[in-house]
Amino acid sequence: MAGSAGELEHEQGYVDLLYTRLDDLRERTLDELRRIRRTGASGTPQMRSERDAFAGLHEQRLAQLEAVEDRLAFGRLDLTSGLRRYIGRVGLSDDDQTQLLVDWRAPAARSFYQATAATPGDVVRRRHLSTRGRNVVGVEDEVLDLDAMDQADRSTLNGEGALLAAIGAHRTGRMGDIVATIQAEQDRVIRSDLAGVLVVQGGPGTGKTAVALHRAAYLLYTYRERLERNGVLIVGPNDLFLRYIGQVLPSLGETGVVMSTPAQLYPGLDARGLEPPEVAALKGDLRMAAVIATAVRNRQRVPREALTLDIDGTSIELTPEAVEAARGRARRSRRPHNLARTQFVRELLDHLAGQFARALGTTLDRDNRDELVSDLRAARDVRRELNLAWMPLTPEQLIEDLFADPDRLAAAAPELTAAERALLQRDRGAAWTVGDVALLDEAAELLGEDDTAARLAAQEQAERRRSELDYARGVLQMGGGDGLVDAETLAARFADEGPVLTLAERAEHDRSWAYGHVVVDEAQELSAMTWRLLMRRSPLRSMTLVGDIAQTGALAGARSWDEVLDPYVEGRWTLEELTVNYRTPAQIMTLASAVLAAAGIPATAPISVREGDSPPIATRIDPADPRTVVDAVAEELAALGGGRLAVIVSREDRDGIVKLLTEGLPDGSVSVGQDALDSSVAVLTVAGVKGLEFDTVVLLEPAAILRESSRGANDLYVAVTRPTQRLRVLHGEPLPPGLDSMISR
């Protein structure tokens, strides 16, 4: 970016003013936090709660102010009225409430992203500021009304340098925000209404993930009161991806979200077990909902014959008819298994109490009923038979028993074939897998929990809540309030868990939590059973789903958005398509499209904004000489000159290639697993690379990736489209169709 010395000096002066204000707000917030902390742990419990609540709020505010340090201001609008409006990460005003900086999400900033020469509105000029630290190093102008500009102001016109500079920059191993370079089609999606399900379909490099995250930040800003009470859930494909995007929302001033992978959607579990793709696909099949439901009902048993029960030497009889009658009434309550069990037990104890009274030569009446029932509850025979007839269960018990016992599985899953049931069988104690998560959640929904203690606790909590809310309103009225918090939020801070757990943390540990909005990245990969789970997390059906059907690699993944959404929101979801590829050079994108075409997969490739400087090349390697792989990766690493390189391999080859490159390349240059983005070379499978991007990609043996799955062509398409600069294919086997036209070197 260029700019005359005078323009740079002027903008530097204004940016200095903004940082001075930011520093002042930080210092004030920190002083207030110190003052609150100095009060110590004295005073009444209510006073301590109030102190902790306000301390938490100031800590959150301080974190937000710290997070917007980099590129605080990045744009300026010159309006026909003569006003200038600076755009940045956060809104800032001086002590007289004169606006200094407009938050990029505010309606007043919308024209920074959407005004064009054809529809300029009241915008004369849009200026992009390039900063390094707190220094302005360049300005670039886009004039939307040339006639309204002075001739002297035209020296900074440079086109789309801000966008191209961002595209060409080296990757750092962490995703950066695009707040300074959001394009019009992306901005339209970001600012879509909160209500309903929005699907953002886009090919590789169209910025789907960035759009989803900026949309989350926009919604939290625009619908603050609603979403701060219920929270936002962001679901990404794997832990590495969540690390990759982890700094985007904090850099936009937002920290109150729950981030999860599909493996973590069942509270308390992070499923790390591995299983074959065909097993995962079967567990994701919607038929499994019926299997789980039948498995639950099968645990509500009726004995085949009458049973004699001993109660301290007195014998009574438990008949199948009595159990069946009690079971029928409990089932008709339509309550979950563990909750309905309370009614089942009560019904059966009432029946047995009548027998017990007659056996003792007395009558069952109000005076002796409780004593008789107490004796029945204490009797070992009664406890055993009640549990055998209707045992309280956890989801983990139910699923483990189901898969470990072929007879149970056969009884619960007659709709599955014998071969399918054989796929599901496993030993007790086996590690939980991603495919199990939705099954556990389904079981939890059907089982429920014994709510006797919970109902009493809820009544007490409701009383406390009313008292805390009244107190919070009084505190805010006495203090005048600063607009940062409402009475609902403050009351939540007063609660016992307030100072310890944030809303996001409470939501993360509560399976029944109803989120205000759910964002799903790589949504095409989720199974039908996982969609059932997510719809329970979003009863209002307020969701943003981003993905690309052409990149579906999971066998249980989506073939169309209609297939995914119509069972839940038929006719009530919106599709937006992103059509411009900002990441993948056209030379590489043409190759990727050829892979899909060769496999007969219909897809419209997004339009790349640049041709690229380096054509993709293929190099034949000698499988018997592993040094050829090391040498090729070392050559690409040397050419990279910074940034990040990914070596994408088949699942079968991954461990061997990791060992080979770790020994053959300089120490510390190769990383895998959770640390894969922390070094210059990451070794990943296609599943691990989804949603990520690298300066250079070395793709090893594409034929092996192609045959790993019936959706191997989709996986190969994903792998080919990860680089922003260079692609090199290493192969000992013949190149698959679509890649066989590559330049060889």
N, C-alpha and C positions, 0 to 999 in steps of 0.2 A: 504494500500500500504506500501511496505517496502522500503529498500534501505540502503546501508552502510552509516556510518557517513560521510565518505569521499565523496561519491556521493551526499549526501544531501548538504554538505557544498559547493561543487563545483556548484551545481545548484542554491543554494541560492545566491552565488556571482553573477551569471549571471542574475538572476531575479532582484537582487538589481540594477544592471546596467540598466536594462530595465525600472524599475520604476523611476530611476533617470532621464533617458531620457524623460519619460512621464511627470514627474513633470516639467522639463525644458521647454518642448513644451507648457504645460499649462500656465506656468508663462509668456512665451514670448507672447502667444496669448492674455492673460489677460492684459499684459502691452500695447500691441497694441490697444486693445479695450479701455482701459482707455485713451490712447493718443487721440484716435478718439473722444471719448466722451467729452474730455476737450475742444475741439474746439467750443462746444456750438452750438447755432442756428444761428450763424452769416454767412455772405457771401451771394452770389447769390443763387437763388433757385437751380441752377445746382450743386453748391458746396455742398449745404445741402443734396441734393439727393445722391451725391457721398459719402458723409460722412455716411449717413444712410445705404447706400448699403453695404459699407465695414464693418460697425458696425454689420449689420445682418450676414454677412459672418463669421466674427470672433466669434460672439455669437454661430453660428451653429457649427463651428469648436471646440469651447470650450466645447459645450455640447457633441460632439462626444468623445473628449478626456476624459471627466468626466465619460462617460457611460461605458468605457472599463476598469475601475479600477479593477473589480473583475476578477480573473483568467486571467490576462493580457496575460500570456504565459501558455500553457498547454501541449506542445509537443515538441519533438526534433527528427530530422532525422539524423542518421549517414550514410554517403554516402560512396560508394566504393572509391571515390577520396580522402577520408580523411576529407572532409568538414563536418561541423555540421550546420544544419539549424533548427533554432527555429521557432515554429509555434504558432501563437497567434490570438487574436481578431482583431488586427489592425497591419498594417505594420509600422515599425519604422526603421529609419536610423540615423546615427550620422551626424555631420556637414560636414564630408568628403564624405557623401553619401554611406558609408559602411553599408550594410544591417545588422540590429541587430535582427529584428523580421519579419517574413513573415506573411502577412495577410492570414488567413485560406482559403480565396476565390481565392487567386492567383494561377496560374498554377503550381508554384513551390511547393505549399502545397498539391497538389492533391494526391501524393503518400502517404502522411500521412494517408489518408483514404482508398486508393485503393490497395496499395502494399500488396502482400501476399507471403507466402513461395513459392508458385508455380510460381508466377510472381512478383519477388521482384524488378525488374528494377535495379536501382542503389542504393537501400536501403539495408544497412546491419542491422541496428537496428532502431526500432521505440520506442521512450521513451515517456511515459505519465508522466506529472508532476502533482502532487496533491498539491494544495496550500490552505492555510487558511489565508485570508487577503493577506499580502505581504510575508508570510512565506511559504517556501517549506516544506511540512510535509511528502512527500513520492514520490518515483519514481517507475515506473514499466516498464519493458522492454519487447518488443516482438522482438526476433531475427529472421530475415528473411534469413540470411546467416551465420550460426553458424561457419563455417570454417574461416570466416574473423574476428572473434572476439577473443580477448585474453581470456584465462581462467579466469583471474582476473576480467573480466567484466561481468561474468555470474551470479553474486550474486543477481542481481535485477530482474531476470526472474520470472514473476508471472502470466502469462496468461492474462485473460480479466478482471482483477480487477477493472479497471477504469469504464468499462461499468456496471459491477455488483454493484459497489458501488453507481453509479448514480441511478440504478434501485431500490436499496433497501433503498435509503434515504427517510426520511419523506417528504410528500407533504407540501408545505408552503402556499397554497392558491393562488399562482401565478406560471405560467409556467416558467420553466427555459430553457435556451438554451441548445442544445446538441452538441455545437460546438467541445467540447473535445472528444466526443464519437460517432460521426457520423460513421455509418457502411457503408460498401462498396455499398450495394444495395441502401441505402439512398443517398450516395454521388453521385452515377450515376444519380439519378433523380434530385438532387439539381443542378447539373452542366449541365443539358440538355439545348439545344439552346433556345434562346429567342423566335424565330419565331414559330408560330403555337399554337395549343391547346394541352396541355399535361394533360392527366387524370391520377391521381395517385389513384389507387384503393387499398384499404388495409383494413383488418379486424381491430377489436379493438386492441389498444395497439401497432400498428405497427409504430407509430411515424408520421402519415400523417400530422398532424398539424405542428409539428416541422420541418418536411421536407419542407412544404410549406413556412414557415417563413424564414428558412435558404435559400431556393431558392430565395425568394424575396430579401434577403440581397446579395446573390451572383449575381443576375441580376443587382442590383443597382450598385454593384462594377464593374462588367464586362462591362455593357452597360451604364455607368454613363451619358455620354453626352445625349444620346437619352432619357433615363428615367427621368433625372432631368428636362427636358423640358416638359414632358407629365405626369409624375407621375405614381405611382402604387396605385391601389385600392385593398384593402383587405376586403373581405366580410365574416363576421362570423355570426353564427346563432342568437346570442342575445347579449345584453349589458354585461351580466355577463361573457360570453366567451371573449369578447373584453378586459374586465378588466383582465381576467386570462392571456391572451397572451400579454398584453400591454407593458411589459418590455423586451420582447425578442428582437425585432429589435433595440431598443436603446442600449441594451447590446452588440449588434453586430456592433454598430457604425452607425446605420441608423435611421433617424427620419423623412425623407421626404415622408411619405406614408399617404394615406387617408384610414381610417378604418371605416367601416360601417356595420350595420346590414341590412337585407332586409327591415326593417321598416324605414330606414333612406335614402334609395336610391333616393327618390324624394326630391330635395333640399328644405330646409325650413320646412320639415315635419318629425316628429318622431312619427310614428303611434302607438298609445297606446291602441286603442280600441280593444275589444275582440269580437269574433264571433264564432259560432259553426264550427267545422271542415268541415262539408259538405258545408257551405257557402264559407269558404276559398277555398275549392277545386273547387267550381264552378267558383269563381272569377279567379282562376289560370288556368282555362280551356282555350285552344287556341281559342275556339269559341267566347270568349269575345272580341278578337281583331276585329272581324266582327261586333259585337254589338256596340262597341265604334265608329267604322267607320260609321255605319248606323246612329247612334245618332247624329253625327256631320252633316251628309248630311241632316238629317231631320230638322236641324235648319236653313237650307237654303230654305226658303219657298216662294211659289208663291201664291198670293191671288186668291181666287176662282172667283172673279168678279172684274170689273173695280172699281177704287176708285177715288173719287173727292178730290183734294187737294187744299187748300186755301193758296195763297201766297200774303199776304197784300191786300186781297180783290179780287185778280185775281184767277179764278178757272182754274185748268188744270186736266187732267185725267191720272192716272197710271193704265195701262192695264196689265192683267196677261201675255199677249204675250211679252210685253216689259221686264217685270221682268224675265220671263223664258229665253229670249234671252240673257240678261245680265248675268244671273246665268250660262247659258251654256258656255259663253265665259270665265267667271271667273273660272269655274271648269276645262276647258280645259288647263288652265295655269298650272295645277297640283301643285299649291302652297298650303300651309296649309290654313285652313279656315280664320284665321284672316288676313293673308297676301293677300289672294285672294279677301277678302272683299274690299280692296282698289280699285281693278280693277272693281269689281261689282258696287261699289258706283260711280266710275268715269263714267262707261258706262251708268248707269241709269240717272245720272245728265246730261250727254250730251243729252240723249233722252228727258228728261224733259225740258232742256233749250230751245230746239227747239220749243216745245209746248208753253213754257212761252213767247218766243219771238213773236210767232204768235199771242198769246192772247193779247199781248201789242201792236200789230200792227207794229212790227219791224222785222228785219231780224237778224238771228244769224250769227255774223261774229267775226273776231279776235278782234275787238275793244271792243265789248260789252259782249263777252262770259264770261270773268272772273267776271264781275259785276252781270250778270244774275245767274251764278252758285253760287256766294256768297249769293245772295238773297234766292236762293233755299235752301242752307245749313242752313240759319238762320230761315227758316220757320218751325214752330212746326210740321205741318202735314207731311212735307217731312222727317224730322228727325225721326218721329215716324214710318212711313211706311218703311223707309230704315232699321231701326233697327229691325222691326218685320220680314222683309224679310231676313235679313242677319245680325244678331246681333253679335257684338264682344263678345267672350266668354273666360272665364278662364277654365282650366281643372277642378277646384273645382266646378265651376258653373255647368258644363256639367254633371259631375258624380252625384252631389247632386240632380239636377233636374231629372236625369234619374231614380235614385232609389226611389225618393220620389213620382213620378207620374206614377201610373200603366199604364196609356194610353201611355205615352212616351215610357215606357219600352216595352210594347207589340208591339209598332210600330217599335222599334229598334231591337227587339230580337225575330222575328218570329221562329227562329231555336231552341229556348229554349221552353221547355214545360211550361205549366201554373204553375206546381209545382215548377219548377226551377226559374221562374220569381218571384214567391211568396217568395222564399228564399232571393232574392236580395232586396226586398222592405224594406225601412226603412224611418224613419222620417228625415226631414231636421235638420241639426245641430248635427246629430249623430257623435260620435267620429270616426275618420279615423282609419282603421285597416291595418294590414300588407297586407291583400289581396287587399286593395284599391290602394296600392302604384304603382303597375305595371299598373293598370287601369288609374291612374292619369298621369303616364308617357306616356302611349299610347295616351291619350287625348292630352297631351301637344305636342306630335309629330305631331298629325293631326291638331291641332289648330294653332300652331305657335304664333308669336306675331307680332303686327304691327311694321314693321321694318323701317319706314320712318326716325324716329329719330336715330335709331340704325345705319342705313347706313351712315348718316352724321357723327355720332360719330366715326364710324369705319374708315372713310376716314381721319378724324383728327388724330385718334390714329395711323394709319399707317404712317402718316407723322412724328408724334412724335417718333414713334418707329425707323424709319430710322435714324432720327437725334440722338436718344439715342444710337443706335448701333454704329454709326460712332464715337460718343464721347467715348463710352466704349472701342472701339478698340484703340483710342488714349491714353486713361488712362492706359491701359494695356501695350502698347508699351513704354510709358514714365517710367512706374514703373517696367518694366522687367517681371512682372507676377511671380506667385509662383506655378502655376499649379493647384491651388485649384479651379479656376473659369475661365470660358471662357467669351468671349464678350457677347454672348447671355444671359447668366445668369446675368452678371453684368448689362446689359441694362434693364433686367426685374426688377432688384433692383432699377434702376434709375426711373422707372415709378412711377407715383403718388402713386399707391397702394403698391409699392415694400416694403418700410419699415414697412408697416402695416400688409400685408397679405403674407404669404409664398405661394409657388406654391401649396402645398397640400391644403391650406385653400381656394385658388382661385378655385381649381378644385372641392372642396367639395360643393361650392355654385353655380356651373355652370352646369346646367342640360345637356348641349350639350358638355361637356368636353370629349375629346377623350383620354383615358388613354393609356400610353405606354404598360402597362401590368395589367392584372386583376387576382387576386388570390381569389378563392372561397373555403371556408372550409365548410364541411357538404353539399357539392354541391348536393347530392342526394335529399335534402329536397326541393329544389326550384321548383316552378311551371313552366309550359310552358310559362306563361305570364311574369314571372320574368326573364326567360332566354331571352325573346325578349328585355327586358329593358337592361340587361347586354351586349347583343351583340351590342346594340347601343353605350354603353360606351366603347366598344373595337372594333372599325371598322377594325383594322388590325388583329383581331382575334388572339392576343397574350395573352394566358390565361393559368393559372395553376389551375386545378380543382381537389380537393381532397375529397374523400368520400368513402362510402361503401354501395352498393345497398342493402345489407342485413340489414342495419340499417335504411332504409327509413321508417319514421314514418308518415310523412304528406300524407294525402290522394291525394294531387296533386303532390306528389314527383315522382321521377324517378323510373321506373321499369327496365330501362337499359340505358347505356350511349349512345347507338345508337339512342334511342328514343329522347334523349336530344339534341344531337349534329348533327345528320345527316341533319336536316333541314337547318343548317347554314354552316357546314364545312364537308360535306359528303366526306369520303375518305381522309380527311386532318387533322385528329387528331390521337394522339398517346396514347396508353394505357401502363402505367407502373404499375406493381403490387408489393406491399410490402408484404412479406410472413412471416416475423418473428415478433412475439408478444413480445415486451420488457416490457409490463406493466402487463398483466393479467397472474397470475400463471396458470399452466396447469390444476390443479384441478378445478379451476373456469371456465376456458375456455371450458373444457369438458362438464360442466353443461350448459353453454350458447349454445353450439352447439346442445345439446339435445333439447333445447327449439325450435330452428329453425326446427330441424328434425321432432319433434312432430307436427309442424304446416305445414309440407310439403314444407318448404322453402329451396331450394337448396343453399348451401353456403359451401365454403371450409374454414375451420378455419385456421388462421395463427398459426404457430408453436411457442409455448411459450418457452422462453429460460430457464425457471426454473419451477420446480414442485410446489413450494410454501410450506410454513411451516404449514399453517392452512387450513384444509379442510373446505369447505363451510358447514354451519350447518343451520338447520331449527328449529324454536321454535314455538310451538303452543301457542297462546295467547288467553286470554278471552276477547272478544269484549266488554263485560259488565264491565270489570275492566281495565280502561285505565292505571292504574299504572303498568300493566304488560309491556306495551310499554316503559314507562319511565324507568323502572328497566332494561330492556334489553339494551336500548341505553346507560344508565349509566354504565352498565357492560362493554360494548364494548369501551366506552370512557376511562374507567379506564385501560383497557388492551392495549389501543393504545399507551399511554406514549408519547404523542406529535403528531404532524401531523394534519391531517384533516379527519373528518368523515362526510359522507353524509347519510341522511335519505331520501330515494326516495319513494314517495307516489303518489297515483292517484290524479288527479286534484280535484276530489270531496272531498278527505280527507285532502288536503293540509292545509287549514286554521285551521281546528280543531287540527291537529297534531302540527302545529306551536304553538298554544296556550297551548296545553298540555305540550310540551317539554320546552317552555319558562318558564312556572310556575313550572315544576318539576325538572329542572336541574339548576345548579349554575348560578347566574346572569352573563350575558355576554357571555355565552357559546354557545348560539343559534343565528344564523343570517339567514336572508331571503332576497330575492330581490337582489338589487345591492350590498348589504353588505354580501351576503351569503358566501363569501370566506374569510371573515375577522375574523371569530370565529372558534372554534374547531368543531362545529356542524352546518352543512348546511342542511336545509330542502328544497328539490327541487322536481319538477315533472320531468318526462323523458325529456320533451321539454327543461327544464332549465339545465339539466345535460349533454346535448350533447356536446361532445368535451372535457369534463372535466375528471379529475381523482382524486381519494381519496385513502388514506391508507386503510380505512375501509368503507364498505357500509352496511347499514341496509336497507333492502328492505321490505317494509310493504305491506301486502296483494297483492301479485303478481296477484291473480285472478282478482282483481279490475282493475289493469293496463291492463290486457289482454283483458278485455271486453270493455274498454273505446273507442276502435277504431277497425275498420276492419283490421288495421295493428298492433294490440296489441302485436302479437308475436314479431314483429320487435322492438317494444318499450321495451318489456321485455328483449330481447337480449341486447339492449343498457344498460339497468339498471344493468343487471348481470355483465357486462364487465367493470364497472367503477373502481373496487377496484384494488389496487396494492398489498394488503396483505390479507385482510380478508373480507369474505362475510357472512352475517347473514340474514336469511329470517324469518320474523315474520308473522304468518298467523293464522287467525281464521277460514277462509274458507279452503277447501281442496286445496292442492297445484296443480297448473296446470300441464298438461303433460310436461315432460322434467325436471321439478323440483321435481317430486314426488319420485325420487330416492335419495333425499338428506338425509344425516345423521340428525336425530332428536335429539335435546337436549333441 
